[in-house]
């Protein structure tokens, strides 16, 4: 099945959509202001060595010095004798020393970036380790014969004088020797450029920046099934063309500049799909639906039959709904980029053959996912538990924030509930203070409730505390917000 890749680029953000059979399968968003530093390589300068903490602060040209621990120094671990303890940091670094470092963790809050001196450069099918010498293989490639075949294939492609090491990624499973050779050449060329820059540039210089999202599309996303790659920015199209010419020439024939009058994402219905992906409910073609709830600890997906009653009997209806839901769930995981623990609550099925078929359909649908995951069978409660590796923030975390009205609960107190809270608060205030008048500042709905259905209770309280109570609408207040002013 042919896949289309759409790249929408504006000065503030880059958005990528993967389209399969007219349906959006994946969404990737990278914002210019929040682009991470992880993977960037700098020529740092040692600002201060801390022997007591076995760490050092490294100046890489940022507002805060970055942090380097002795465990992240390659030289400390690479001396002969595996049983020997690592060298102390004061024997490896000194103040003012220039050192090539890579960011392994972005700055967070008041903490500076975390660094390592072991450099790794990611390609499409391989990761290059210029200071290492072994060839490792991704753990997702489980077949031992396939692992040895891949290791042998890469070793045959390396020149005898090659000093660096490689990690073989899962995308290399079906790669030809020509594809692997192209990746090796790209990685060695990149490292050669970095090494030359380290010798010519002053300390605190950026030597290598991790690829932008648009460039990573050419490196990581394009496969044999990719039919077209459309970019709606001419400037970035020319930049991608230049990048592709140097590093991924095989994709150039599929890369094109979109010049249509309608926005690219509107033409393929991606904007509407983004809005739907932010909602809880996902409608199925049969009339059933999913309810997706994302929490801090886990994500739950509940399957419901809705209005679907097209089967020969009720069991058949449930089975067909669950089969369709399995496909939809796999797509929603990719589209929303949901990670961590995920609980799937399919409609209860007593037929063991139906359960097996639904689980098989789920595995088949998940096979298209590039992200590492594990799926268990049906539990005693009829739930399917699975995990999906968190590779980046989910779509909702990127595009949304906690609702100021409900503080993330997903619901707000009713106007009547707020009225009763205000009445209790008035009684407390009346026992402590003796003002001339109490004034309630609240939202329109709460004030309307006091003027209509709760007017008698408000009047009774005024008589009881023997103070006048006035009402004032505050248009900017949310339903749960109120203040009581002592006049």
C-alpha positions in Angstrom: 0.0 0.0 0.0 1.4 3.4 -1.1 1.9 6.0 1.5 2.0 9.8 1.1 4.0 12.2 3.3 2.9 15.8 3.7 5.2 18.4 5.2 3.7 21.7 6.2 6.3 24.3 7.2 5.8 27.8 8.7 8.4 29.9 10.6 6.9 28.9 13.9 6.5 25.1 13.4 6.9 22.1 11.1 4.1 19.5 10.8 4.3 16.2 9.1 1.4 13.9 8.3 1.6 10.3 6.9 -1.3 9.4 4.7 -2.3 5.8 3.9 -5.3 5.1 1.7 -6.6 8.6 2.3 -6.4 8.3 6.1 -4.0 10.1 8.4 -1.9 7.5 10.2 0.7 9.6 12.0 1.3 13.2 12.9 4.6 14.8 13.9 5.0 18.4 15.2 8.1 20.3 15.9 8.0 23.9 17.1 10.8 26.3 16.5 10.9 27.7 20.0 10.8 24.4 21.8 13.1 22.4 19.5 15.2 20.2 21.8 19.0 20.1 22.0 19.4 16.4 22.6 21.8 15.0 20.0 23.6 18.3 19.4 27.4 18.1 19.5 29.5 21.0 20.9 33.1 21.9 21.5 32.8 22.7 25.2 35.2 24.3 27.6 35.6 22.9 31.1 34.4 25.7 33.5 34.8 23.8 36.8 35.8 20.3 37.9 34.2 19.0 41.1 36.2 16.0 42.4 33.9 15.6 45.4 30.9 15.0 43.0 33.0 13.3 40.3 31.5 15.7 37.8 32.2 18.9 35.9 30.4 22.0 34.6 31.0 22.5 30.9 30.4 25.8 29.1 28.8 25.1 25.7 27.6 28.7 25.0 24.3 28.5 26.8 22.9 30.6 29.6 23.6 27.8 32.1 26.7 25.6 32.2 26.0 22.0 31.2 26.7 19.0 33.5 29.1 16.1 32.8 29.4 13.2 35.2 32.4 10.9 35.2 30.2 7.9 34.2 29.4 9.8 31.0 33.1 10.3 30.1 34.1 7.7 27.5 37.8 7.8 28.4 37.0 6.9 32.0 35.4 3.6 30.9 37.6 2.7 27.9 40.9 1.9 29.6 42.2 -1.7 29.6 41.1 -4.0 32.3 37.4 -4.4 32.7 37.6 -5.1 36.4 39.4 -1.8 37.1 37.4 1.2 38.5 36.9 4.2 36.3 39.5 6.9 36.3 38.7 9.9 38.6 37.4 13.0 36.8 40.3 15.2 38.1 42.7 13.0 36.0 40.7 13.4 32.9 39.6 17.0 32.9 41.1 20.4 34.0 39.7 23.9 34.0 39.8 25.6 30.6 40.2 22.3 28.7 38.4 22.0 25.4 36.3 18.8 25.1 33.9 17.5 22.4 30.6 16.7 24.1 27.1 15.6 23.0 23.8 16.6 24.8 22.0 13.6 26.1 19.3 15.4 28.1 17.8 18.8 27.5 18.0 21.6 30.2 15.0 21.3 32.5 14.0 24.2 34.8 17.1 25.4 36.7 19.2 22.4 35.7 21.6 22.7 32.8 21.9 20.2 29.9 23.3 16.7 30.7 26.4 15.8 28.5 28.4 12.8 27.4 31.7 12.5 25.7 30.7 9.3 23.9 29.5 10.6 20.5 26.7 8.8 18.6 25.3 9.9 15.3 22.0 8.4 14.1 21.5 7.4 10.5 18.4 5.9 8.9 19.4 2.2 9.5 22.6 2.6 11.6 23.9 4.5 14.6 27.6 5.4 14.3 29.8 5.3 17.4 33.1 6.8 16.2 35.0 6.1 19.4 33.8 2.5 19.7 34.8 -0.6 17.7 32.0 -3.2 18.1 28.8 -3.8 16.0 25.7 -3.9 18.1 22.1 -4.8 17.0 18.8 -3.5 18.1 17.0 -5.7 20.7 13.9 -5.6 18.6 15.5 -7.8 16.1 15.1 -11.1 18.0 15.9 -13.8 15.5 19.5 -14.9 16.2 20.2 -16.0 12.6 18.9 -12.7 11.3 21.1 -10.8 13.8 24.2 -12.6 12.7 23.4 -12.1 9.1 23.0 -8.4 9.6 26.2 -8.2 11.6 28.1 -10.0 8.8 26.6 -7.8 6.1 27.7 -4.6 7.9 31.2 -6.0 8.6 31.7 -6.8 4.9 30.9 -3.2 4.0 33.4 -1.7 6.4 36.9 -0.9 5.2 39.7 -2.7 7.0 41.0 0.5 8.6 37.5 1.4 10.0 37.9 2.3 13.7 34.3 3.2 14.6 31.5 1.0 15.7 27.9 0.8 14.6 24.5 -0.1 16.1 22.1 -1.7 13.6 18.6 -0.3 13.9 15.4 -2.2 13.2 14.9 -0.4 9.8 18.0 -2.3 8.6 16.2 -5.7 8.7 15.2 -5.6 5.0 17.8 -3.2 3.8 20.0 -4.0 0.8 23.8 -3.7 1.0 23.5 -0.6 -1.2 21.2 1.0 1.4 23.5 0.1 4.2 26.5 1.4 2.3 24.7 4.7 1.7 24.0 5.0 5.4 27.6 4.2 6.3 28.9 6.8 3.9 26.5 9.5 5.3 27.5 8.8 8.9 31.3 8.8 8.2 31.0 12.0 6.2 29.0 13.6 9.0 31.7 12.6 11.6 34.5 13.9 9.3 32.8 17.3 9.1 32.4 17.3 12.9 36.0 16.4 13.5 37.2 19.1 11.1 35.0 21.7 12.8 36.3 20.7 16.3 39.9 21.5 15.1 39.0 24.9 13.5 36.3 26.4 15.7 36.7 28.1 19.1 35.4 26.5 22.3 31.7 26.8 23.1 30.9 26.3 19.3 28.1 24.2 18.0 29.7 21.5 15.9 26.6 19.5 14.8 22.9 20.0 15.3 20.5 17.1 15.2 18.4 17.0 12.1 15.2 19.0 11.8 11.9 17.2 11.6 11.7 17.8 7.8 15.2 16.3 7.4 14.4 13.4 9.6 11.5 12.6 7.3 13.9 11.9 4.5 16.2 9.9 6.7 13.8 7.9 8.8 10.2 7.9 7.4 10.6 7.3 3.7 10.3 3.6 2.8 9.6 1.5 -0.3 5.9 2.1 0.2 6.3 5.9 0.1 4.8 7.3 -3.1 5.2 11.0 -2.7 6.7 13.6 -0.3 5.1 17.0 -0.7 6.5 20.2 0.9 4.5 23.4 0.9 7.5 25.8 1.4 9.7 26.5 -1.6 12.7 27.6 0.5 12.5 24.4 2.6 11.9 22.3 -0.5 15.2 23.5 -1.9 17.0 22.8 1.4 15.6 19.3 1.5 16.6 18.8 -2.1 20.2 19.8 -1.2 20.1 17.5 1.9 18.7 14.6 -0.1 21.3 15.1 -2.9 24.1 14.7 -0.3 22.7 12.0 2.0 19.5 10.3 0.6 19.6 10.6 -3.2 17.1 7.7 -3.6 14.2 9.8 -2.3 14.7 12.8 -4.6 12.3 11.5 -7.3 9.5 11.4 -4.8 10.1 14.8 -3.3 8.0 17.7 -4.8 7.0 21.3 -4.0 3.3 21.7 -3.5 2.0 24.9 -5.1 -1.7 24.5 -5.0 -4.1 27.3 -3.8 -5.6 25.3 -1.0 -3.4 24.7 2.1 -1.8 21.3 1.9 -3.3 20.0 5.1 -6.7 21.2 4.2 -6.6 19.4 0.9 -6.0 16.0 2.6 -8.3 16.7 5.6 -5.5 16.7 8.1 -6.7 19.8 10.0 -10.0 18.0 10.7 -8.2 14.9 11.7 -6.1 16.8 14.2 -9.2 18.2 15.8 -10.8 14.7 16.0 -7.6 13.3 17.5 -7.9 15.8 20.4 -11.3 14.5 21.4 -12.3 11.6 23.7 -14.7 9.9 21.3 -13.6 8.2 18.1 -16.5 7.1 15.9 -16.2 3.8 14.0 -17.7 3.3 10.5 -20.0 0.6 11.8 -21.7 2.9 14.3 -19.6 1.8 17.3 -17.1 4.1 19.0 -14.0 4.3 21.2 -13.6 6.5 24.3 -9.9 7.5 24.8 -8.9 8.8 28.2 -5.3 9.9 28.7 -4.1 10.3 32.3 -0.7 10.7 34.0 -0.4 7.0 34.9 -1.9 5.3 31.8 -4.2 5.6 28.9 -7.5 3.7 28.7 -9.5 2.9 25.5 -13.0 1.7 25.9 -14.9 0.0 23.0 -18.7 0.5 22.7 -21.2 -0.9 20.1 -23.1 2.3 19.9 -25.8 2.0 17.2 -24.3 -1.0 15.4 -26.7 -4.0 15.3 -25.9 -5.4 11.8 -24.7 -8.9 12.9 -26.7 -12.1 12.7 -26.9 -12.0 16.5 -25.6 -10.0 19.4 -22.3 -12.0 19.7 -21.7 -11.4 16.0 -22.3 -7.7 16.5 -19.8 -7.6 19.4 -17.2 -9.5 17.4 -17.4 -7.3 14.3 -17.2 -4.1 16.4 -14.2 -5.4 18.3 -12.4 -6.3 15.0 -13.0 -2.8 13.6 -11.9 -1.3 17.0 -8.6 -3.2 16.9 -7.7 -1.5 13.6 -8.9 1.9 14.9 -7.0 1.5 18.2 -3.7 0.9 16.4 -4.2 4.0 14.3 -5.1 6.2 17.3 -2.0 5.1 19.1 0.2 6.3 16.2 -1.9 9.4 15.5 -2.0 10.6 19.1 1.4 9.1 19.9 0.2 7.5 23.1 2.9 5.9 25.2 3.4 4.2 28.5 0.8 1.7 29.9 -2.3 1.4 27.8 -5.4 -0.6 28.8 -7.8 -1.8 26.1 -11.4 -2.6 27.2 -12.9 -4.5 24.3 -16.6 -5.5 24.5 -16.8 -8.7 26.5 -16.6 -11.9 24.3 -17.3 -15.3 25.7 -16.3 -17.1 22.5 -12.5 -17.9 22.8 -12.2 -18.1 19.0 -13.5 -14.5 18.7 -11.0 -13.4 21.4 -8.1 -14.9 19.5 -9.2 -13.4 16.2 -9.5 -9.9 17.8 -6.1 -10.2 19.4 -4.6 -11.4 16.1 -6.2 -8.4 14.3 -4.7 -6.1 16.9 -1.2 -7.6 16.5 -1.5 -7.3 12.7 -2.6 -3.6 12.9 0.2 -2.8 15.4 2.8 -4.3 13.1 2.9 -1.1 11.1 4.0 0.9 14.1 7.7 1.9 14.3 7.6 2.3 18.0 8.6 -0.5 20.4 5.7 -2.1 22.3 4.5 -5.2 24.0 1.0 -6.7 24.1 -0.5 -9.2 26.6 -3.5 -11.4 26.0 -6.9 -11.0 27.5 -6.8 -10.8 31.3 -9.2 -12.4 33.7 -11.3 -9.2 33.6 -11.4 -9.2 29.8 -8.8 -6.4 29.4 -5.8 -6.3 27.1 -2.8 -4.7 28.7 0.0 -3.2 26.5 2.9 -0.8 26.7 4.2 1.5 24.0 7.5 3.3 24.3 7.3 7.1 24.9 9.4 8.5 22.0 8.0 12.1 22.3 5.2 14.0 23.9 1.7 12.9 22.8 -0.3 15.1 20.4 -2.5 16.4 23.3 0.5 17.3 25.4 2.0 19.3 22.5 -1.2 21.1 21.4 -3.1 21.5 24.7 -2.8 22.6 28.3 -4.8 22.0 31.5 -8.2 23.6 31.4 -8.3 26.6 33.8 -12.0 26.0 34.5 -11.8 22.3 35.6 -8.0 22.0 36.4 -7.8 18.9 34.3 -10.7 17.0 36.0 -12.7 17.0 32.7 -15.8 18.4 34.5 -16.8 21.4 36.6 -19.1 21.9 39.6 -22.6 22.8 38.7 -23.9 26.4 39.3 -26.1 25.1 42.1 -23.1 23.4 43.9 -21.2 26.7 43.7 -24.2 28.6 45.1 -24.3 26.2 48.2 -20.5 26.7 48.6 -21.0 30.5 48.6 -23.8 30.2 51.2 -21.6 28.2 53.5 -18.8 30.6 53.1 -21.1 33.6 53.8 -22.1 31.9 57.1 -18.5 31.4 58.1 -17.6 35.0 57.2 -20.6 36.4 59.2 -19.4 34.6 62.3 -15.9 36.2 62.1 -16.6 39.7 60.8 -19.2 42.4 61.1 -19.3 44.3 57.8 -22.0 46.6 56.6 -22.8 44.4 53.6 -21.6 41.2 51.9 -21.1 41.3 48.1 -20.9 38.2 46.0 -18.8 38.3 42.8 -19.5 35.3 40.6 -20.1 34.1 37.0 -23.4 34.9 35.2 -24.7 31.4 35.7 -24.2 31.4 39.4 -25.7 34.9 39.8 -28.7 33.8 37.7 -29.2 30.8 39.9 -29.2 33.0 43.0 -31.8 35.3 41.4 -34.1 32.5 40.4 -34.1 29.0 41.9 -31.9 29.8 44.9 -33.3 33.2 45.7 -35.3 31.9 48.7 -32.2 30.3 50.3 -30.2 33.5 49.8 -32.9 35.6 51.4 -33.2 33.2 54.4 -29.4 33.5 55.0 -29.6 37.3 54.8 -32.3 37.3 57.4 -30.3 34.9 59.6 -27.0 36.9 59.6 -28.9 40.2 59.6 -26.8 41.7 56.8 -27.7 42.7 53.3 -26.2 40.5 50.5 -25.7 41.9 47.0 -24.8 40.2 43.8 -22.4 41.3 41.0 -21.6 39.5 37.8 -17.9 39.1 36.8 -17.9 38.2 33.1 -14.3 37.0 33.3 -15.0 34.5 36.1 -15.2 30.8 35.3 -18.1 28.9 36.7 -16.2 27.7 39.8 -14.7 31.1 40.6 -16.3 33.5 43.1 -15.3 36.1 45.7 -17.1 37.5 48.8 -16.3 41.1 49.4 -16.9 42.6 52.9 -18.2 46.2 52.4 
